[in-house]
Amino acid sequence: MKFPIFASFIVFCIWLGYEIKKHRRIESKAYESFWEKEAAANNTRRKPLDDLNYIDIPFDRLPMDLLKDDPVVAEYHETLKELSKSPIVNFTGISNTDLKLMYGAPNIDLLSRYDQSYTLLVRTLQNLAKALYDKGYVEEACGILEFAVETRTDISATYKLLSSIYLENHQTEKIKALIPIAQNLNTSLSSYIVSILENALEQ
């Protein structure tokens, strides 16, 4: 009885050693591939930025006069006004290496600022919408959230609150319309956001 057990242990050790070596080879190739790509990206010359999908803040659609004396809301308003002075671009899900390959290494700092502005934008929109919603301004909050979705935000709270508003208004068709948008988001949160929307439809 001892020999079969010992033989099985030997086979297991051989298999384990093979798997470890295979995993190391894969890791090594991935490491080399990354640095080859990074080297190519760092040597990419500056390219025009005319084709970027710049985001304009539609102040005519946002309730900028609502609760403007509220210090919290006023701060959100001020943030939006400051953001509107500089370019805003959504680069969610795109690595710096890929950005350098697409637009040139010399543009990376500029592109990073554009993306940081976008992150601040969608966070501010979510916070402003929640503040208005909590104070009973549901329609105005809905409009803000819908604009955030138009920019392809991946903030799950935005989709959760928007789907809640649609449920309150018996607009399940609008929740259904959000699902393909969420499915096509360039983010690891895509599936989670889809599940939020699907759960809302089941209520």
C-alpha positions in Angstrom: 0.0 0.0 0.0 2.9 2.3 0.7 4.3 2.2 -2.9 1.2 3.5 -4.7 1.0 6.4 -2.2 4.7 7.1 -2.7 4.3 7.0 -6.5 1.4 9.3 -6.3 3.4 11.7 -4.2 6.2 11.6 -6.8 3.8 12.3 -9.7 2.3 15.2 -7.7 5.7 16.7 -7.1 6.6 16.4 -10.8 3.3 18.0 -11.8 3.7 20.8 -9.2 7.3 21.5 -10.4 6.0 21.7 -14.0 3.2 24.0 -13.1 5.5 26.3 -11.2 8.0 26.5 -14.1 5.1 27.1 -16.5 3.8 29.9 -14.3 7.2 31.5 -14.1 7.7 31.4 -17.9 4.3 33.0 -18.4 5.1 35.7 -15.8 8.5 36.3 -17.4 7.0 36.7 -20.9 4.3 39.1 -19.5 7.0 41.1 -17.8 9.2 41.3 -20.9 6.1 42.2 -23.0 5.1 45.0 -20.7 8.6 46.6 -20.7 8.8 46.2 -24.5 5.5 48.0 -24.8 6.5 50.6 -22.3 9.7 51.3 -24.2 7.8 51.7 -27.4 5.3 54.0 -25.6 8.1 56.2 -24.2 9.6 56.6 -27.7 6.3 57.6 -29.3 6.3 61.2 -30.5 3.8 63.8 -29.6 0.6 63.5 -31.5 -2.4 66.0 -32.0 -5.1 65.9 -29.4 -7.9 67.2 -31.7 -9.8 63.9 -31.8 -10.2 63.5 -28.1 -13.7 63.3 -26.8 -13.7 66.5 -24.7 -16.5 66.9 -22.2 -18.3 70.2 -21.8 -20.3 70.8 -18.7 -23.9 71.8 -19.8 -24.6 74.4 -17.2 -27.9 75.2 -18.9 -29.1 71.7 -18.0 -27.8 71.7 -14.4 -29.8 73.4 -11.6 -27.0 75.8 -10.7 -29.5 78.3 -9.0 -30.9 75.6 -6.7 -29.8 75.7 -3.0 -26.9 77.9 -4.0 -26.9 79.3 -0.5 -26.2 75.9 1.0 -22.5 75.8 1.7 -22.1 72.2 0.6 -24.0 72.6 -2.6 -22.2 75.9 -3.3 -18.9 74.1 -3.0 -20.0 71.6 -5.6 -21.1 74.4 -7.9 -17.7 76.1 -7.5 -15.9 72.9 -8.3 -17.9 72.5 -11.5 -17.2 76.0 -12.6 -13.5 75.5 -12.0 -13.5 72.3 -13.9 -15.2 74.0 -16.9 -12.1 76.2 -17.4 -9.9 73.2 -18.4 -10.2 70.2 -20.8 -12.0 67.2 -19.4 -11.6 63.7 -21.0 -12.7 60.3 -19.8 -9.8 57.8 -20.0 -11.2 55.2 -17.6 -9.7 51.8 -18.3 -6.9 53.1 -20.5 -3.4 52.7 -19.1 -0.7 55.4 -19.2 1.3 53.1 -21.5 -1.6 52.9 -24.0 -2.2 56.7 -23.8 1.5 57.3 -24.6 1.2 54.9 -27.6 -1.9 56.7 -28.8 -1.0 60.3 -28.3 2.8 60.4 -27.6 4.8 60.2 -24.4 5.3 64.0 -24.2 1.5 64.4 -23.8 1.1 62.0 -20.9 1.1 64.6 -18.1 -1.4 66.7 -19.9 -3.7 63.7 -20.6 -3.4 62.6 -16.9 -4.7 66.0 -15.9 -7.6 65.7 -18.3 -8.5 62.4 -16.8 -8.1 63.6 -13.2 -10.5 66.4 -14.1 -12.9 63.8 -15.3 -12.7 61.8 -12.1 -13.4 64.9 -10.1 -16.3 65.8 -12.4 -18.2 62.6 -12.0 -17.6 62.5 -8.3 -18.9 66.0 -7.9 -21.9 65.3 -10.1 -22.7 62.2 -7.9 -22.4 64.2 -4.7 -24.4 67.1 -6.0 -27.2 64.8 -7.2 -27.3 63.0 -3.9 -27.5 66.3 -2.0 -30.4 67.5 -4.0 -32.2 64.1 -3.9 -31.9 64.0 -0.1 -33.6 67.5 0.0 -36.4 66.4 -2.2 -35.3 67.7 -5.5 -35.7 64.4 -7.3 -36.2 65.6 -10.9 -33.1 67.9 -10.7 -31.0 65.1 -9.2 -32.1 62.8 -12.0 -31.0 65.3 -14.7 -27.5 65.5 -13.1 -27.2 61.7 -12.9 -28.3 61.3 -16.5 -25.6 63.7 -17.6 -23.0 61.7 -15.6 -24.1 58.6 -17.4 -23.7 60.3 -20.7 -20.0 60.9 -19.9 -19.7 57.1 -19.3 -19.1 57.3 -15.6 -18.3 54.1 -13.7 -19.4 55.3 -10.3 -21.8 52.6 -9.2 -23.6 54.9 -6.8 -24.7 57.0 -9.7 -26.4 54.1 -11.4 -27.9 52.9 -8.1 -29.5 56.3 -7.3 -30.6 56.9 -10.9 -32.3 53.4 -11.1 -34.0 54.2 -7.7 -35.4 57.4 -9.2 -36.6 55.6 -12.3 -38.3 53.0 -10.0 -40.0 55.7 -8.0 -41.4 57.1 -11.3 -42.3 53.7 -12.6 -39.9 54.1 -15.5 -38.5 50.6 -15.7 -37.8 51.0 -19.4 -35.2 53.6 -18.6 -33.5 51.2 -16.2 -33.4 48.6 -19.0 -31.8 51.2 -21.3 -29.0 51.7 -18.8 -27.9 48.0 -18.9 -26.3 48.1 -22.4 -24.5 51.3 -21.4 -23.2 49.6 -18.3 -22.2 46.5 -20.2 -20.0 48.6 -22.6 -18.2 50.6 -19.9 -14.4 50.3 -20.1 -14.1 49.4 -16.4 -13.8 46.4 -14.2 -17.0 47.6 -12.4 -19.1 47.0 -15.5 -20.5 43.7 -14.3 -21.2 45.0 -10.8 -23.1 48.0 -12.2 -25.1 45.7 -14.5 -26.1 43.6 -11.4 -27.3 46.8 -9.6 -29.6 47.6 -12.5 -30.8 44.0 -12.9 -31.6 43.9 -9.1 -33.5 47.2 -9.4 -35.7 45.6 -12.1 -36.5 42.7 -9.8 -37.9 44.9 -7.1 
